[in-house]
Amino acid sequence: MWWMYAIIGAIAAGATNALIKAGMKGVDSYTATAIRALLIVPVVWVVALVLGKVQQIPAWSSRNWIFLSLSALAAGISWVAAYKAIDLAGAARPGPIDKSSMVITAVLAYIWLGEPISWRLAAAYALVTAGAILSVQPGKAVAQPTLQATVQPGPASQAISTTLKDAPLDK
């Protein structure tokens, strides 16, 4: 059942960057982040109220409050930085780097919480890391052969020569 929530979260998160970029036209990224945070608050409170979970709050320990507060601080920093990255680079390009946070999560969960990392997860995290690295590497122009035919008149017949021209793949 957890994986269904993970898929829903991934779909919503995937839509988020494109929606952010569309909504930030002519808007400062820092102000947009602040407005988004305000708009999220009622949504999560409605879910907590409808599910009857707010009654648990008085039983929370100081440890719960400290770590949730630190989590909120980290999320705020993450959002501010992610919005600025989207503002500067577009909706798609910062995605692989942003999602490499799962690798950091796995390492911290291993160190702090003792959660195991299987070889499959390690391989997945290695691929995510490789994707993040590839997404930030500056693009180099790579020659792509393109055919251009030219007709040259000759004394007996016409000769067709083919010339290869370099065309960059990356802009």
Phi, psi and omega in degrees: 000327181301325184292333177293318176295322179296319179293315177301315178298319180294319179296313179297317179295323178296323178286334186303309184299318178293320178294321177300309183299319179295324182278348183265005180299115180077012182238138176295137183296327181290319177292321178298321178296317180297317179295317179300317179300318178296324181286334180285326184307307181297326180298310183289328176292320178299316179299313181297320180291314181298322179278358178069034184265348185289343178295341182283342188303315181299337181274356181294144178273168176297328177299316177303312183295319181297310183289325175293324177293317177296322177297318178296320177298314178297319179296319178298315177298317179300313181297313180301314180293318181295318178298318179295319178298317179295321178299319184276326188245354184099178186284324189271323189296319179288346185308306181300324179290315179301317182285348175291354175300335179296330177292317178297319177302314181297317180294315179294322177295325177293313183288309187276323188251352179073021179285134182286155174239113180285168179295328179293315177295319178300318178295318178298317179294326177295320178293320177298316179298317178298318178298319179296318180295316179297326183288340180258351179294134179296138180287135176250143177293126179247130181293128175241122181294130173234141182267135175225117181266134174233141180261125179242122180291139178233170182296321184259325182203181177259134179256139178253122178250146180247128182245133174268132176242146177279130176230125182291141176275327185250138177258000000 
